[in-house]
Amino acid sequence: MEKFGKSQPIKRVEDVRFLTGHGRYIDDVAPEGSLYGYVLRSPVAHAVLNGVDASDAADADGVHLVVTAADLDAAGITNEMEGALMPNRDGSMGVKTTRPILSTSKLRHVGEPIAMIFADTLEQARDAAELIEIEYDELPAKMDIGPGGETIHEEAPDNLALDFGVGDEAATEEAFAKAAKTVKLEVGDNRVIVNSMEPRGCVADWDGERLHFAYGGQGVWGVKEELSKALSLDAEKIHATTPDVGGGFGMKAPAYPEYMVCAHASRVLDRPVRWMSDRTEAMLSDHAGRDLVSVAEFAFDETNKITAYRVNTRSNLGAYNSNFGQAIQSFLFARVLMGTYDVQTVWMNSKAYYTNTTQVDAYRGAGRPEAIYVLERLMDRAARELGVDPLELRRRNFIKPEAFPYMSVTGENYDVGDFDKVLSRAEREADLAGFDARRAADLEQGRLRGVGICYYIESILGDPSEGAKVEFCEDGTVKIYVGTQSNGQGHETVFAQFLSDQTGIPSDRIFVIQGDSDMIAKGGGTGGSRSVTTQTNATLTTVSKMIEAFTPYLADKMGVDPADVSFDDEAFRAPGSNLTPSFLDAAEMARADGREDLLVHEGRGELPGRSYPNGAHIAEAVIDPDTGKVTIDRYMVVDDFGNLINPMLAEGQVHGGVAQGIGQAINELTAFDEDGQLLTATFMDYGMPRATDVPMIGFVPEPVPSTANIMGMKGCGEAGTVGALAAVANAVQDALWDQGVRQADMPFTPMKVWELLKDAGQRTAA
């Protein structure tokens, strides 16, 4: 551990800035005199759009520009957003639909952007929006996840966007036919509105030669590329930056229509413009998460060994293909399809449908939480039906330590793992031995207590390559330029700490530079928990180049042969010389000698494989049967994150992920009416988790260092959410089981749980 991170729990240096109100977020960086943008959005979920008349709005007080689809066309703007396509199981590609920046001939969800107004004040822009006349013929809304209903896109008969398959369907059917026992469960995974603390926003400033575009996102290079395509503008003429970001969770990774329109408006007006979403607007226009239903089945032999696994999923894409919407509930779901279990016979069929709702895309985990949720819900159900302990059923089917490296049936090369060790540690830490006594005590008080287990594994995704640049500054500080982008994870602390560990440069002298396409030519951004593994790998490459560059220079100063010079993470040393310069000493000498070439070093590294964080979550839920209220009373996590740079920051990531998982499981109900109107469009209606909903979360690392990177690390950003959903849901189901409730799906709101108990009681009475 000493060589690759000293693992000190250093407090986050950026928190001083954030907690004292000195953070600089997107709404803080707009130039003086920026015009305000406001978006006119569709008031209906589905309609033929016959016309948009913005002439009165254009003449309104304070208005400088109104942009409609016709204006984009006239300006030569490509009125289309990007969306990745996935293959169908027959080899064809999923349906390609045109998602316009601004609506053209049809409206497909409430909140779809129709026009954007730019005025001196936000109030003037809002007032002008009311003067825009839109003519439309409303159509029935398609709201269910399945075939049929009003056609949303002519290219997608029956509204089917994708029919994805992975595995061996025939072999799986054969295994089920021969099985000693089969277990089947339908599992719903509710839609989540992301609700980052800071909503989306952007600032565009055209200076006559170049566009400066600032936005709150997860990497500047993707949005720069999208702007270049849409505006037919050379990429070198775009300077993309990101200030502090108040949460992203995958939702802020892609480009959005408002960004393109703001960039166009700034170029037309030759002045800066700004746009900031309000909360209801965000709920109507941000990409949502999850929203799928799966039927999952196990086949078992006589020894309770799983012989086959089959999953049929129906997922909601929303109105259009979003950035990675087609990929998430198909390809990304399949990455961890079989989890930590040694099964090679599987079949997954994922059908994705268009509906008249907001697009669905990445949300903390992006496909992997959905896959683990289904798998681990089924595992608990199987334990019940087989009459075996849920821990022992998992142990019976775990991939054994001696089987690594292990190639999963969906192509994941798991490098290492000791799942039984991690689960056993969690069993002890959670005091499962004392659960029966806790349950009995609650029952005496009229409460229902249940315990839920989830064993998860993550596949760390995203670009495996990354770059890092280190610059020695004249004032004795050091800058490290990184290609990832913090959304609140603590990158300024962890990347400075890691560079300090490798070079001996005091961490308080190191400053992390991120989110600037001029300063950092290329980067992969943040997503898929890639940041720590890719960025530290790139940093190691750069440090190696620094040592290589300084060695001959210092050998001359030390009067020794370069081959005799070594660096020991703190200083350069050589036998026969009493000079032991640190990197800062060496940089100061180089500057004095005019060796500018030694003051900046840059390197890129590419990971040979992905890492696979895994762990056990054990939750205990307590239900008040009189009200249906669910309280998560105890929560323990034991994670294998490999080697850790800063355990405190890793624990913070777990806490945040678990809180989001608990939120989805017990609070977050996204509701539409039959006409596609969002009924939960404010925090008065949408249940965000509060502090009282989240217990003290125990966290214990149980590392099995990865062999897929030299640091032995495994990403940790999404793991908390991946494990939390099934742990909480299994605990609630366990609490309800003895009351006769056999099917319980998230979110476990008081009303839903109360009705489940009431209905079960009526069935028992009958």
Residue pairs with C-beta under 8 A, 6 or more apart in sequence:
1 7
1 643
3 569
4 501
4 643
4 710
4 711
4 712
4 713
5 497
5 498
5 501
5 536
5 643
5 644
5 645
5 711
5 713
6 501
7 643
7 644
7 645
7 646
7 647
8 497
8 646
9 646
9 647
9 648
9 649
10 493
10 497
10 507
10 646
10 648
11 493
11 648
12 490
12 492
12 493
12 649
13 492
13 493
13 496
13 508
14 486
14 490
14 492
14 493
16 22
17 23
17 244
18 244
23 244
23 246
24 243
24 244
25 198
25 216
25 243
25 244
25 245
25 246
26 198
26 201
26 202
26 203
26 214
26 215
26 216
26 243
26 245
26 276
27 201
27 274
27 276
28 243
29 203
29 214
29 243
30 203
30 272
30 274
31 203
31 205
31 272
33 271
33 272
34 203
34 205
34 271
34 272
34 273
34 274
35 64
35 65
35 118
35 119
35 120
35 265
35 269
35 271
35 272
35 273
35 274
36 118
36 119
36 120
36 121
36 122
36 124
36 125
36 273
36 274
36 275
37 116
37 117
37 118
37 125
37 258
37 261
37 262
37 265
37 273
37 274
37 275
38 116
38 117
38 118
38 119
38 122
38 125
38 126
38 128
38 129
38 275
39 113
39 115
39 116
39 129
39 258
39 275
39 281
39 285
40 113
40 114
40 115
40 116
40 117
40 129
40 132
40 134
41 110
41 111
41 112
41 113
41 114
41 281
41 284
41 285
42 103
42 107
42 108
42 109
42 110
42 111
42 112
42 113
42 114
43 110
44 107
44 110
44 136
44 138
44 675
44 676
45 107
45 108
45 109
45 110
45 141
45 143
45 356
45 357
45 672
45 675
45 676
45 677
46 106
46 107
46 108
46 109
46 138
46 139
46 140
46 141
46 142
46 150
46 152
46 356
46 676
47 106
47 107
47 136
47 137
47 138
47 139
48 105
48 106
48 107
48 136
48 137
48 139
49 103
49 104
49 105
49 106
49 107
49 114
49 134
49 135
49 136
50 135
50 136
50 137
51 133
51 134
51 135
52 68
52 69
52 70
52 103
52 114
52 115
52 132
52 133
52 134
52 135
53 132
53 133
53 134
53 135
54 66
54 68
54 115
54 131
54 132
56 131
56 132
56 133
57 63
57 66
57 115
57 117
57 128
57 129
57 131
57 132
58 65
58 66
58 128
60 119
60 124
60 127
60 128
60 131
61 124
61 127
62 119
62 120
62 121
62 124
62 125
62 128
63 117
63 118
63 119
63 124
63 125
63 128
64 118
64 119
64 120
64 269
65 117
65 118
65 265
65 268
65 269
66 115
66 116
66 117
66 118
66 128
66 132
67 102
67 115
67 116
67 117
67 118
67 261
67 264
67 265
68 102
68 114
68 115
69 79
69 100
69 101
69 102
69 103
69 104
69 114
72 79
72 101
72 102
72 261
72 264
73 79
75 264
75 268
76 232
77 101
77 230
77 231
77 232
77 260
77 264
78 229
78 230
78 232
79 100
79 101
79 102
79 104
80 98
80 99
80 100
80 101
81 99
81 100
81 101
81 226
81 255
81 256
81 257
81 320
82 226
82 229
82 254
82 255
82 323
83 96
83 97
83 99
83 320
83 321
83 322
83 323
83 325
83 326
84 321
84 323
84 324
84 325
84 326
84 327
85 93
85 94
85 95
85 96
85 321
85 326
86 93
86 94
86 162
86 164
86 326
86 327
86 330
86 331
87 93
87 94
87 164
88 94
88 162
88 163
88 164
88 165
89 163
89 164
89 165
89 349
90 163
94 161
94 162
94 163
94 164
94 321
94 326
94 352
95 153
95 155
95 156
95 160
95 161
95 162
95 321
96 155
96 321
97 153
97 155
97 156
97 161
97 320
97 321
97 354
99 319
99 320
99 321
99 322
99 359
100 257
101 113
101 230
101 257
101 260
101 261
102 113
102 114
102 115
102 116
102 257
102 261
103 112
103 113
103 114
107 114
107 136
108 152
108 319
108 320
108 356
109 318
109 319
109 356
109 357
109 358
109 359
109 676
110 284
110 356
110 676
110 677
110 678
111 281
111 284
111 285
111 358
111 678
112 285
112 319
113 257
113 258
113 261
113 285
114 132
114 134
115 129
115 132
116 258
116 261
116 262
116 265
116 275
117 125
117 128
117 129
117 132
118 125
118 265
118 269
118 273
119 125
119 128
139 150
140 149
140 150
141 150
141 356
141 674
141 675
141 676
142 149
142 150
142 151
142 152
142 159
142 354
142 355
142 356
143 149
143 355
143 356
143 357
143 672
143 674
143 676
144 355
145 291
145 292
145 293
145 314
145 315
145 316
145 353
145 355
146 314
146 353
147 158
147 159
147 160
147 353
148 158
148 159
149 159
151 157
151 159
152 159
152 319
152 354
152 355
152 356
153 159
153 354
156 354
159 353
159 354
159 355
160 351
160 352
160 353
161 317
161 321
161 326
161 352
161 353
161 354
162 317
162 326
162 330
162 350
162 351
162 352
163 349
163 350
163 351
164 330
164 331
164 348
164 349
164 350
164 351
164 352
165 347
165 348
165 349
165 350
166 330
166 334
166 337
166 346
166 347
166 348
166 410
167 337
167 345
167 346
167 347
167 348
167 409
167 410
168 345
168 346
168 347
169 347
169 349
171 308
171 345
171 347
172 308
172 309
172 310
172 345
172 346
172 347
173 347
175 299
175 307
175 308
175 345
176 182
176 297
176 299
176 308
176 310
178 299
178 307
179 299
179 300
179 301
179 307
179 308
180 300
180 301
180 302
181 299
181 300
181 385
181 386
182 297
182 298
182 299
182 300
183 297
183 298
183 300
183 378
183 381
183 382
183 385
183 386
184 295
184 296
184 297
185 295
185 296
185 297
185 377
185 378
185 381
186 293
186 294
186 295
186 296
186 743
187 293
187 294
187 295
187 296
187 373
187 374
187 377
187 378
187 745
188 292
188 293
188 745
188 746
189 290
189 291
189 292
189 293
189 294
189 370
189 373
189 374
189 725
189 746
190 290
190 291
190 664
190 668
190 669
190 670
190 745
190 746
190 747
191 288
191 289
191 290
191 291
191 316
191 357
191 360
191 670
192 288
192 289
192 290
192 291
192 363
192 663
192 664
192 668
192 670
193 282
193 283
193 286
193 288
193 289
193 668
193 670
193 680
193 686
194 249
194 250
194 251
194 286
194 287
194 288
194 289
194 363
195 279
195 282
195 283
195 686
195 688
196 246
196 247
196 248
196 249
196 251
196 252
196 487
197 246
197 247
197 488
198 216
198 245
198 246
198 247
199 276
199 277
199 278
199 279
199 281
199 282
199 286
200 215
200 216
200 252
200 256
200 258
200 276
200 277
200 282
200 285
200 286
201 215
201 216
201 274
201 275
201 276
201 277
202 213
202 214
202 215
202 216
202 258
202 259
202 262
202 274
202 275
203 212
203 213
203 214
203 215
203 262
203 272
203 273
203 274
203 275
204 211
204 212
204 213
204 214
204 259
204 262
204 263
204 265
204 266
204 272
204 273
204 274
205 211
205 212
205 213
205 266
205 271
205 272
205 273
206 212
206 263
206 266
206 267
206 269
206 270
206 271
206 272
208 270
209 237
210 237
210 238
210 239
211 227
211 231
211 233
211 237
211 238
211 239
211 263
211 266
211 267
212 239
212 241
213 223
213 224
213 227
213 238
213 239
213 240
213 241
213 259
213 262
213 263
214 240
214 241
214 242
214 243
215 223
215 240
215 242
215 259
216 242
216 243
216 245
216 246
216 248
216 252
217 223
217 242
217 245
217 248
217 252
217 253
217 485
217 525
218 245
218 248
218 250
218 252
218 253
218 485
218 487
218 525
218 526
218 527
219 242
219 253
219 483
219 484
219 485
219 523
219 524
219 525
219 526
219 527
220 240
220 241
220 242
220 485
220 515
220 516
220 517
220 520
220 523
220 525
221 240
221 517
221 522
221 523
221 524
221 525
222 253
222 254
222 255
222 525
223 240
223 255
223 259
224 235
224 238
224 240
224 517
225 235
226 255
226 259
226 260
227 233
227 238
227 240
227 255
227 259
227 260
227 263
228 234
228 235
228 238
230 260
230 263
230 264
231 260
231 263
231 264
231 267
238 517
239 516
239 517
239 518
240 516
240 517
241 515
241 516
241 517
242 485
242 514
242 515
242 516
243 515
245 252
245 485
245 486
245 487
245 488
246 487
246 488
247 487
247 488
248 487
248 488
248 526
249 289
249 362
249 363
249 364
249 487
249 660
250 287
250 289
250 361
250 362
250 363
250 364
250 365
250 366
250 527
251 286
251 287
251 289
251 361
251 362
251 363
252 487
253 323
253 362
253 525
253 526
253 527
254 287
254 322
254 323
254 324
254 361
255 323
256 285
258 275
258 277
262 273
262 274
262 275
265 273
266 272
266 273
277 285
277 286
279 682
279 683
280 681
280 682
283 678
283 680
283 681
283 682
283 686
284 358
284 678
284 681
285 358
286 358
287 318
287 322
287 323
287 325
287 358
287 359
287 360
287 361
287 362
287 363
288 318
288 357
288 358
288 359
288 360
288 361
288 363
288 670
289 360
289 361
289 362
289 363
289 364
290 360
290 363
290 369
290 370
290 664
291 315
291 316
291 360
291 670
292 313
292 314
292 315
292 316
292 329
292 370
293 313
293 314
293 315
294 311
294 312
294 313
294 314
294 370
294 374
295 311
295 312
295 313
296 309
296 310
296 311
296 374
296 375
296 377
296 378
297 309
297 310
297 311
297 378
298 306
298 308
298 309
298 378
298 382
299 306
299 307
299 308
299 309
299 310
300 306
300 307
300 382
300 386
301 307
303 396
304 386
304 388
304 393
304 396
304 397
305 396
305 397
306 341
306 343
306 397
307 343
307 345
308 343
308 345
308 346
308 347
309 337
309 338
309 341
309 343
309 345
309 346
309 347
309 375
310 346
310 347
310 348
311 337
311 346
311 347
311 348
311 349
311 350
311 374
312 348
312 349
312 350
312 351
313 329
313 333
313 348
313 349
313 350
313 351
313 374
314 351
314 352
314 353
315 328
315 329
315 350
315 351
315 352
315 353
315 360
316 352
316 353
316 355
316 357
316 360
317 325
317 326
317 352
317 353
317 354
317 355
317 359
317 360
318 325
318 354
318 355
318 357
318 358
318 359
318 360
319 354
319 355
319 356
319 357
319 358
319 359
320 354
320 359
321 359
322 359
322 360
322 361
323 361
323 362
324 332
324 361
324 362
324 366
325 352
325 359
325 360
325 361
326 352
327 367
328 360
328 361
328 362
328 366
328 367
328 370
329 350
329 352
329 367
329 370
330 350
330 352
330 367
331 367
332 366
332 367
332 368
332 461
333 348
333 350
333 367
333 368
333 370
333 371
334 348
334 350
334 367
334 371
334 410
335 367
335 368
335 371
335 410
335 412
335 459
335 461
336 368
336 371
336 372
336 410
336 412
336 456
336 457
336 458
336 459
337 346
337 348
337 371
337 375
337 408
337 409
337 410
338 346
338 375
338 408
338 409
338 410
339 371
339 372
339 375
339 376
339 455
339 456
339 457
340 394
340 398
340 399
340 417
340 419
340 455
340 456
340 457
340 614
341 375
341 394
341 397
341 398
341 399
342 397
342 398
342 399
342 400
342 403
342 406
343 397
343 409
344 409
345 409
346 409
346 410
356 676
357 672
357 676
362 527
364 657
364 660
364 717
364 718
364 721
365 458
365 718
365 721
365 722
366 461
366 527
366 528
366 718
368 458
368 459
368 718
368 722
369 661
369 718
369 721
369 722
369 725
372 454
372 456
372 457
372 722
372 723
372 725
372 726
373 725
373 726
373 729
375 726
376 453
376 454
376 455
376 456
376 726
376 727
376 730
377 726
377 729
377 730
377 733
379 390
379 393
379 394
379 455
380 390
380 452
380 453
380 726
380 730
380 733
380 734
382 393
383 389
383 390
383 393
384 737
386 393
390 453
391 423
391 427
391 432
391 453
394 419
394 423
394 453
394 455
395 420
395 423
398 419
398 420
398 423
399 406
399 414
399 417
399 419
401 417
401 418
401 420
404 414
404 415
404 416
404 417
405 413
405 414
405 415
405 416
405 707
406 413
406 414
406 417
407 413
407 414
408 414
412 459
412 610
412 612
413 609
413 610
414 457
414 612
415 609
415 611
415 612
415 706
415 707
415 708
416 704
416 705
416 706
416 707
417 457
417 612
417 614
417 640
417 704
418 640
418 704
419 455
419 614
421 702
421 704
422 455
422 614
422 615
422 616
422 638
422 639
422 640
422 702
422 704
423 455
423 616
423 638
425 616
425 638
425 700
425 702
426 615
426 616
426 617
426 618
426 636
426 637
426 638
426 700
427 616
427 618
429 636
429 638
429 698
429 700
430 618
430 634
430 636
430 698
432 451
432 618
435 449
435 451
435 620
438 449
438 620
439 449
439 450
439 451
442 448
442 449
442 622
443 449
446 624
446 625
446 626
447 622
447 623
447 624
447 625
448 622
448 623
448 625
448 735
448 736
448 738
448 739
449 620
449 621
449 622
449 623
449 633
449 735
450 620
450 621
450 623
450 730
450 731
450 732
450 733
450 734
450 735
450 736
450 737
451 618
451 619
451 620
451 730
451 731
451 734
452 618
452 619
452 620
452 621
452 726
452 727
452 728
452 729
452 730
452 731
452 732
452 733
452 734
453 616
453 617
453 618
453 727
453 730
454 616
454 617
454 723
454 724
454 725
454 726
454 727
454 730
455 614
455 615
455 616
455 617
455 723
456 614
456 615
456 617
456 719
456 722
456 723
456 726
457 612
457 613
457 614
458 529
458 612
458 613
458 614
458 714
458 715
458 718
458 719
458 722
459 610
459 612
460 528
460 529
460 530
460 533
460 610
460 611
460 612
460 613
460 714
460 715
461 527
461 528
461 529
461 530
461 610
462 524
462 525
462 527
462 528
462 529
462 530
462 534
463 524
463 530
463 534
464 530
464 534
464 606
464 607
464 608
464 609
464 610
465 524
465 534
465 538
465 604
465 605
465 606
465 607
466 482
466 483
466 484
466 523
466 524
466 530
466 534
466 535
466 537
466 538
466 604
466 605
466 606
467 483
467 520
467 521
467 522
467 523
467 538
467 602
467 603
467 604
467 605
468 480
468 481
468 482
468 483
468 535
468 538
468 539
468 541
468 542
468 602
468 603
468 604
468 605
469 480
469 481
469 520
469 542
469 600
469 601
469 602
469 603
470 478
470 479
470 480
470 481
470 499
470 542
470 543
470 546
470 600
470 601
470 602
471 478
471 479
471 480
471 481
471 599
471 600
471 601
472 478
472 583
472 584
472 587
472 590
472 591
472 598
472 599
472 600
473 479
474 591
476 509
476 584
476 588
477 509
477 510
477 511
478 499
478 505
478 509
478 510
478 511
478 583
478 584
479 510
479 511
479 512
479 513
480 495
480 496
480 499
480 510
480 511
480 512
480 513
480 539
481 513
481 514
481 519
481 520
482 491
482 495
482 512
482 513
482 514
482 520
482 523
482 535
482 538
483 514
483 520
483 522
483 523
483 524
483 525
483 534
483 535
483 538
484 491
484 514
484 523
484 524
484 525
484 526
484 530
484 531
484 534
484 535
485 491
485 514
485 515
485 523
485 525
485 526
486 492
486 514
486 526
487 526
489 526
489 531
489 649
489 653
489 717
490 646
490 649
490 652
491 512
491 514
491 531
491 535
492 511
492 512
493 646
493 649
494 532
494 645
494 646
494 649
495 512
495 535
495 536
495 539
496 507
496 510
496 511
496 512
497 507
497 645
497 646
498 536
498 539
498 645
499 505
499 507
499 510
499 539
499 543
500 506
500 507
500 510
501 569
501 645
502 539
502 540
502 543
502 569
503 543
503 546
503 569
503 583
504 569
504 570
504 571
504 582
504 583
505 582
505 583
505 584
509 584
513 519
513 520
514 520
524 530
524 534
528 715
528 718
529 613
529 715
529 716
529 717
529 718
529 719
530 715
531 715
531 717
532 645
532 713
532 715
532 716
532 717
533 607
533 611
533 706
533 709
533 711
533 713
533 714
533 715
534 605
534 607
536 645
536 709
536 711
536 713
537 605
537 606
537 607
537 709
537 710
537 711
538 603
538 604
538 605
540 605
540 710
540 711
541 603
541 604
541 605
542 601
542 602
542 603
544 603
545 601
545 602
545 603
546 583
546 601
547 567
549 597
549 598
549 601
550 572
550 583
550 586
550 590
550 598
551 562
551 565
551 567
551 572
552 562
553 586
553 590
553 595
553 598
554 565
554 572
554 579
554 581
554 586
555 561
555 562
555 564
555 565
555 574
557 579
557 581
557 589
558 565
558 572
558 574
558 577
558 579
559 576
559 577
560 574
560 575
560 576
560 577
564 574
564 575
564 576
565 572
565 573
565 574
566 572
566 573
566 574
567 573
570 582
571 580
571 581
571 582
572 579
572 580
572 581
572 582
572 586
573 580
581 589
586 598
587 598
587 599
590 596
590 598
590 599
591 599
607 708
607 709
608 708
608 709
609 708
609 709
610 708
611 642
611 706
611 708
611 709
611 713
611 714
611 715
612 706
612 714
613 639
613 640
613 641
613 642
613 714
613 715
613 716
613 719
614 639
614 640
615 637
615 638
615 639
615 640
615 641
615 702
615 719
615 723
616 637
616 638
616 723
617 635
617 636
617 637
617 658
617 723
617 724
617 726
617 727
618 634
618 635
618 636
618 637
618 727
619 632
619 634
619 635
619 724
619 727
619 728
619 730
619 731
620 632
620 633
620 634
620 635
620 731
621 630
621 631
621 632
621 633
621 728
621 731
621 732
621 734
621 735
622 630
622 631
622 633
622 735
623 629
623 630
623 631
623 732
623 735
623 736
623 753
624 631
625 739
625 754
625 757
627 750
627 754
628 749
628 750
628 751
628 752
628 753
628 754
628 755
628 756
628 757
629 750
629 753
630 666
630 732
630 748
630 750
630 753
631 693
632 662
632 666
632 693
632 694
632 695
632 728
632 731
633 695
634 695
635 658
635 695
635 696
635 697
635 698
635 727
636 697
636 698
636 700
637 654
637 658
637 697
637 698
637 699
637 700
637 720
637 723
638 699
638 700
638 701
638 702
639 650
639 654
639 699
639 700
639 701
639 702
639 716
639 719
640 701
640 702
640 703
640 704
640 714
641 650
641 701
641 703
641 713
641 714
641 715
641 716
641 719
642 703
642 704
642 705
642 706
642 711
642 712
642 713
642 714
643 703
643 705
643 706
643 711
643 712
643 713
644 650
644 701
644 703
644 713
645 713
647 701
650 701
650 716
651 699
653 716
653 717
653 719
653 720
654 697
654 699
654 716
654 719
654 720
655 697
655 699
655 720
656 720
657 717
657 718
657 719
657 720
657 721
657 722
657 723
657 724
658 694
658 697
658 720
658 721
658 723
658 724
659 689
659 694
659 720
660 689
660 720
660 721
660 724
661 720
661 721
661 723
661 724
661 725
661 727
661 728
662 689
662 693
662 694
662 724
662 728
663 687
663 688
663 689
663 693
664 725
664 746
664 747
665 724
665 725
665 728
665 729
665 732
665 746
665 747
665 748
666 689
666 693
666 728
666 732
666 746
666 747
666 748
666 749
667 687
667 688
667 689
667 693
667 747
667 749
668 686
668 687
668 688
668 689
668 747
669 680
669 686
669 687
669 747
669 749
670 678
670 680
670 686
671 678
671 679
671 680
671 685
672 678
672 679
673 679
679 685
680 686
687 747
687 749
703 712
705 712
705 713
706 712
706 713
706 714
725 746
728 748
729 744
729 745
729 746
729 748
732 744
732 748
732 753
733 741
733 744
736 744
736 753
736 756
736 757
736 760
739 757
739 760
739 761
740 760
740 761
740 763
740 764
741 756
741 757
741 760
744 753
744 756
